[in-house]
Amino acid sequence: MEQTGLIIDKPEVPRTFHQLGILVLDGSGSMNATGRGQLTKAQEVEMGVKELFTRFDGSSKKSNFSFSCIKFDTSSTTTLQPTPFQEIDYFSENFNPLDGKGRGTHIFEALNEAKKMAEEFLNNAPQDGLRHSVVILLMSDGLCFQPETTIAVADNIKLNPSVVIASAYFAELGNSDNEATEIKNLLQNVSTNPVKYYATVYDGEALRKFFESSISQSAGIGKIN
């Protein structure tokens, strides 16, 4: 039988749970550094996020998810309010974390904003019997100016069993100095579980895989497809 080359979407299943994924993306000046493929690390991040959403678009489980986006340097900016996945025009959305940013690294600022967003989502969940949860998808490549404050905010967030923090360190190949070790240790401490919800990544594709795995594990669905 002749192949038409058409891609047939999987049938969408009714919502059985509702998870909010909060992208928390580092827009500090160091994200201007060149990553793999002659792109900046910031461009790699944008490509990874858009590929993540492209994969979601083909998932039968996509109706169960909403997403938002917070970019940060020394301040945090919400560039995408919590929105059901099907309503996000992710091709047009700007997920480059350097857009409007470029200064230092205050992870705690963004985590505080994510905490408020998570609490509002959970507190306003309708009484429809569906399980509601939040996964905070944090990416950073620099050492926070106030690491103790960042850990304290993260510890407070993790008191809520309905919220998971997944942390990715966007590192540079061959960089294993003391600062890189400090960044790694900080992000492992921030994550809910440093084995399941932490990764060192070197490009947008690895970041996409980590975010996808974190969403799948925290939602308890195996794979998004």
C-alpha positions as CSV (number, residue, x, y, z in Angstrom):
1,M,0.0,0.0,0.0
2,E,1.4,3.4,-1.0
3,Q,2.5,5.6,1.9
4,T,1.0,9.1,1.8
5,G,3.6,10.7,4.2
6,L,0.8,12.1,6.3
7,I,1.3,12.2,10.1
8,I,-1.8,11.2,11.9
9,D,-2.2,12.7,15.4
10,K,-2.9,10.3,18.2
11,P,-6.5,10.6,19.5
12,E,-6.7,12.9,22.5
13,V,-7.9,11.4,25.7
14,P,-10.0,13.3,28.2
15,R,-8.2,15.1,31.0
16,T,-7.6,12.8,34.0
17,F,-5.2,15.1,35.9
18,H,-4.0,18.6,35.5
19,Q,-0.3,19.5,35.8
20,L,1.2,23.0,35.5
21,G,4.8,23.1,34.1
22,I,6.6,26.3,35.1
23,L,9.6,27.0,32.9
24,V,12.2,29.0,34.9
25,L,14.9,30.1,32.5
26,D,18.2,31.8,33.3
27,G,18.7,35.0,31.3
28,S,22.0,36.1,32.9
29,G,24.7,37.5,30.7
30,S,26.6,34.2,30.6
31,M,23.9,32.7,28.5
32,N,25.4,34.6,25.6
33,A,28.3,32.1,25.6
34,T,28.5,29.9,22.6
35,G,27.1,26.4,23.1
36,R,27.2,23.6,20.6
37,G,26.5,24.1,16.9
38,Q,27.7,27.8,17.0
39,L,24.5,28.9,18.8
40,T,24.4,30.7,22.1
41,K,23.3,28.8,25.1
42,A,20.2,31.0,25.1
43,Q,19.3,30.0,21.6
44,E,19.9,26.3,22.4
45,V,17.4,26.7,25.3
46,E,14.8,28.2,23.0
47,M,15.2,25.4,20.5
48,G,14.9,22.8,23.3
49,V,11.7,24.3,24.7
50,K,10.1,24.6,21.3
51,E,11.0,21.0,20.5
52,L,9.6,19.9,23.8
53,F,6.3,21.6,22.9
54,T,6.4,20.1,19.4
55,R,6.5,16.6,21.0
56,F,3.7,17.5,23.3
57,D,1.6,18.5,20.3
58,G,1.6,14.9,19.1
59,S,0.8,13.5,22.5
60,S,-2.6,12.0,23.4
61,K,-2.1,13.3,27.0
62,K,-1.6,17.0,26.1
63,S,-5.0,18.1,27.5
64,N,-3.7,17.3,31.0
65,F,-1.0,20.0,30.9
66,S,-0.7,23.8,31.2
67,F,2.6,25.7,31.0
68,S,4.0,29.1,32.0
69,C,7.4,30.7,31.6
70,I,9.5,32.9,33.9
71,K,12.8,34.4,32.8
72,F,15.3,35.8,35.2
73,D,18.6,37.6,35.8
74,T,18.7,39.9,38.8
75,S,14.9,40.1,38.5
76,S,12.2,37.8,37.3
77,T,9.7,38.4,34.5
78,T,6.7,36.2,33.7
79,T,6.5,36.0,29.9
80,L,3.8,33.4,29.7
81,Q,1.0,33.1,32.3
82,P,-0.3,29.7,33.1
83,T,-2.0,28.6,29.9
84,P,-3.5,25.2,28.8
85,F,-1.1,23.7,26.3
86,Q,-3.6,23.6,23.4
87,E,-3.9,27.4,23.7
88,I,-0.2,28.2,23.5
89,D,1.2,29.4,20.2
90,Y,4.6,28.0,20.9
91,F,6.0,28.7,17.5
92,S,5.4,32.4,18.0
93,E,6.2,32.5,21.7
94,N,9.7,33.8,22.6
95,F,11.5,31.3,24.9
96,N,14.9,32.9,24.5
97,P,15.8,33.7,28.2
98,L,18.0,36.6,27.3
99,D,15.2,38.6,25.8
100,G,14.9,41.6,28.1
101,K,17.6,40.2,30.4
102,G,21.4,39.9,30.5
103,R,22.5,40.9,34.0
104,G,23.4,38.7,37.0
105,T,22.0,35.5,38.5
106,H,19.2,35.7,41.2
107,I,17.6,32.2,41.1
108,F,15.7,33.0,44.3
109,E,13.8,35.8,42.6
110,A,12.5,33.4,40.0
111,L,11.7,30.7,42.5
112,N,9.7,33.1,44.6
113,E,7.7,34.0,41.5
114,A,7.2,30.3,40.7
115,K,6.1,29.6,44.2
116,K,3.4,32.2,44.0
117,M,2.3,30.9,40.7
118,A,2.2,27.3,41.9
119,E,0.2,28.2,45.0
120,E,-2.4,30.1,43.0
121,F,-2.8,27.2,40.6
122,L,-3.2,24.6,43.4
123,N,-5.4,26.9,45.6
124,N,-7.8,27.7,42.7
125,A,-8.1,24.1,41.4
126,P,-11.7,23.3,40.8
127,Q,-13.4,20.6,43.0
128,D,-13.7,18.2,40.1
129,G,-11.8,15.3,41.6
130,L,-8.8,15.6,39.3
131,R,-5.3,15.5,40.8
132,H,-3.6,18.9,40.4
133,S,0.2,19.2,40.6
134,V,3.1,21.5,39.6
135,V,6.6,20.8,38.2
136,I,9.0,23.7,38.2
137,L,11.5,23.3,35.4
138,L,14.6,25.3,36.3
139,M,17.6,25.9,34.0
140,S,20.6,27.9,35.1
141,D,24.2,28.2,33.9
142,G,25.6,30.5,36.6
143,L,26.2,30.6,40.4
144,C,23.4,32.5,42.2
145,F,24.6,35.7,43.9
146,Q,22.7,34.5,47.1
147,P,22.8,30.7,47.1
148,E,21.7,30.4,50.7
149,T,18.5,32.4,49.9
150,T,17.9,30.2,46.9
151,I,18.1,27.0,48.9
152,A,15.8,28.5,51.6
153,V,13.2,29.4,49.0
154,A,13.5,26.0,47.4
155,D,13.2,24.2,50.7
156,N,10.0,26.1,51.4
157,I,8.5,25.2,48.0
158,K,9.4,21.5,48.6
159,L,7.2,21.4,51.7
160,N,4.3,21.1,49.4
161,P,4.0,17.5,48.2
162,S,2.1,18.6,45.1
163,V,5.1,20.6,43.7
164,V,8.3,19.1,42.2
165,I,11.5,21.1,41.4
166,A,13.6,19.8,38.5
167,S,16.9,21.6,38.0
168,A,19.2,21.6,35.0
169,Y,22.8,23.0,35.0
170,F,23.6,24.2,31.4
171,A,27.3,23.6,31.6
172,E,30.2,24.1,29.2
173,L,32.2,21.1,27.9
174,G,35.6,20.9,29.7
175,N,34.6,23.3,32.4
176,S,35.1,21.5,35.8
177,D,36.5,24.4,37.9
178,N,35.3,25.2,41.5
179,E,32.5,27.5,40.3
180,A,31.1,24.8,38.1
181,T,31.1,22.4,41.1
182,E,29.4,25.0,43.2
183,I,26.7,25.6,40.6
184,K,26.1,21.8,40.3
185,N,25.9,21.4,44.1
186,L,23.5,24.3,44.4
187,L,21.1,23.0,41.7
188,Q,21.2,19.5,43.2
189,N,20.2,21.0,46.5
190,V,17.4,23.0,44.9
191,S,15.9,20.0,43.1
192,T,13.3,17.7,44.8
193,N,15.5,14.7,44.2
194,P,19.1,15.1,42.9
195,V,18.9,11.6,41.2
196,K,15.5,11.9,39.5
197,Y,15.2,15.6,39.1
198,Y,18.7,17.0,38.3
199,A,20.8,16.9,35.2
200,T,23.9,18.5,33.7
201,V,23.2,19.4,30.1
202,Y,25.3,20.8,27.3
203,D,22.8,21.7,24.6
204,G,19.1,22.3,23.9
205,E,18.3,18.7,23.0
206,A,19.7,17.4,26.3
207,L,17.7,20.0,28.1
208,R,14.5,19.0,26.2
209,K,15.0,15.4,27.2
210,F,15.5,16.3,30.8
211,F,12.5,18.5,31.0
212,E,10.4,15.8,29.2
213,S,11.6,13.1,31.6
214,S,10.9,15.4,34.6
215,I,7.4,16.1,33.5
216,S,6.7,12.4,32.8
217,Q,8.0,11.3,36.2
218,S,6.3,14.0,38.2
219,A,3.0,13.4,36.4
220,G,3.3,9.6,36.8
221,I,2.6,8.9,33.1
222,G,5.6,7.1,31.9
223,K,6.1,9.0,28.6
224,I,4.2,12.0,27.2
225,N,3.6,10.1,24.0
